[in-house]
Amino acid sequence: MKNLTFYSSLVLNILFICGFFYIVHALGGVSYLMTKMKNRNFRGVYEHRKNHFEELPMQKDAIVMLGNSLTQNCEWSELLDNSKIVNRGIAGDMTGGLLLRLDEITKHRPAKIFLMIGINDLNVHAIPDILKNYKAIVADILLKTPSSKLYLQSILPVNNQVRNSGKSNSDIVFFNKEIENIASENELVFLNLHPLFLDQDGKLYSSVTQDGIHLDANGYLIWKKELEKYIN
């Protein structure tokens, strides 16, 4: 009886440990979780950066790069050698958060707005809800600053072999198709960046990322080449 209890307990402990490490792997691995713990206050980052944007001046003919960390992480004005470009990306931002801070953008009536948003939503929201917010963002920009040229950019693929982001490339493909439809319905330019970053297996090139989702310098050079067609 004692042996049965011992072996049952052992099996349960092994199953628990295996389950724990499976969940850790599914969430991106130990190093990723440690980074998340060190930077867990995304709400604070959002509020501080949003407040910072509200106090910054913006020239009337500004070109706005609008989005999340993929936008924030690049020095766009230097990359594209254009002092009119301003960066309005916030790491961790989602469609709902961006919708709440649009007034700070539209009140300046910029010349151009390049929008990329939605990748972070895929971890926590259903696609119909994300699209509802996305459509509201587009409608708000068109209503409040109709003179601004709005460009809708596709979201980029991920590489879950470099690190498991919890995001599905099939969901990304579907979402991008919906963005393209929104662009068509509103007679807007759709920048389909997605194919430019795909490897032969339909994943983000491992050569342009360190974590499977964000871009390094090589990735931004690919993005830059496409943007130059519409910025300069």
Buried (B, 14 or more C-beta within 10 A) or exposed (E): EEEEEEEEEEEEEEEEEEEEEEEBEEBBBEEBEEEEEEEEEBEEBBEEBBEEBEEEEBEEEBBBBBBBBBBBBBEBBEBBEBEBBBBBBBBBBBBBBBBEBBEBBBEBBBBBBBBBBBBBBBEEBEBEEBBBBBBBBBEBBBEBBEEBBBBBBBBBBBBBEBBBBBBEBEBBBEBBEBBBEBBEEBEBBBBBBBEBBBEEEEBBBEEBBEBBBBBEEEBBEBBBEBBEEEBE
